[in-house]
Amino acid sequence: MNKTLVLAFTTATALTLLSGCTIYDRADSYMKKPVVSDVKKDMTKQQARAIGGIPATSITMINAHGTCDSYILGTRDGKPINYFVSYDQNNRVLNKGFQSCQEYDTNPQK
C-alpha cells in the first residue's frame, strides 16, 4: 500500500514539474521576442518599430499622455499574449510591458 502511495505521489510531482517547465519555456520564448528584449526606454518610435515591426494596434491614450503600440506575441489558452510600448509626447519610449495598450491606459505606470 505504501509503495502505491509513493508511486502516485512521485508521478504527480513529476507531472507538475514538467508542466511548470512548459509554462516557463513558453514565457522564456516571449522574452526572446525582439520587441520585448531589444526595445529600450527613451528609444524613438521609429527605432522601436524597426525592432518590433508593425504593431497590431496603435492608439492615442486617454489617461496616459502620448501614444501606444500593442503587439500580439502569441496565444495562451486561446487568448492573445499582448505586449505594449508606450511613447511620450516626443515619440520616445516611455514604458513597455505584458498587457494591451487599453489595459495600460487604465492604470499607467511610469
C-alpha positions, 0 to 999 in steps of 0.5 A, a space after each residue: 500500500 505504501 509503495 502505491 502511495 509513493 508511486 502516485 505521489 512521485 508521478 504527480 510531482 513529476 507531472 507538475 514539474 514538467 508542466 511548470 517547465 512548459 509554462 516557463 519555456 513558453 514565457 522564456 520564448 516571449 522574452 526572446 521576442 525582439 520587441 520585448 528584449 531589444 526595445 529600450 526606454 527613451 528609444 524613438 518610435 521609429 527605432 522601436 518599430 524597426 525592432 518590433 515591426 508593425 504593431 497590431 494596434 496603435 492608439 492615442 491614450 486617454 489617461 496616459 499622455 502620448 501614444 501606444 503600440 500593442 503587439 500580439 506575441 502569441 496565444 495562451 489558452 486561446 487568448 492573445 499574449 499582448 505586449 505594449 510600448 508606450 511613447 511620450 509626447 516626443 515619440 520616445 519610449 516611455 514604458 513597455 510591458 505584458 498587457 494591451 495598450 487599453 489595459 495600460 491606459 487604465 492604470 499607467 505606470 511610469 
